[in-house]
Amino acid sequence: MTHKIEIRPIQKKDNLRLAQIIRQVLTEHKANLEGTAFTDVETDCLYETYKTKKGAYFVALIDDEIVGGSGIALLNKDFPKTCELQKTYLLPEARGLKIGDKLIESCFNFAQKQGFKNCYLETFATMKRAHDFYLKKGFVF
């Protein structure tokens, strides 16, 4: 069976579902901890957070159902050419379908148009598949 896969910019109506997905994935990986995206107030208002000139958040859908997303934004005003890949999470049923590739490609395309030259990210030690994915995308740990 062929599924319709779509990557699009976040809409305000996506906030609640994306927050649920982020918390679900963090719980799956035992990373539902204080001081992480699990308790970050931005997790509940991604649309508003990424409405900045130097930020974007992309949503992944399978058959019109949100299955994850990924954001990109300026890391720090002291490093204007460095962006950060942020809040990249996919539900288990969306993994292995190249959706992560499409999300990251959308983020990187946006970053390039914004003039970023470097990209930073943070992830959890428990997310082994994510580590392998990021290494294939050119990140170094």
Secondary structure, DSSP 8 states (H G I E B T S, - for coil): ----EEEEE--GGGHHHHHHHHHHHHHHTT---TTSTTT-GGGG-HHHHT-STT-EEEEEEETTEEEEEEEEEEEETTEEEEEEEEEEEE-GGGTTTTHHHHHHHHHHHHHHHTT--EEEE---TT-HHHHHHHHHTT---
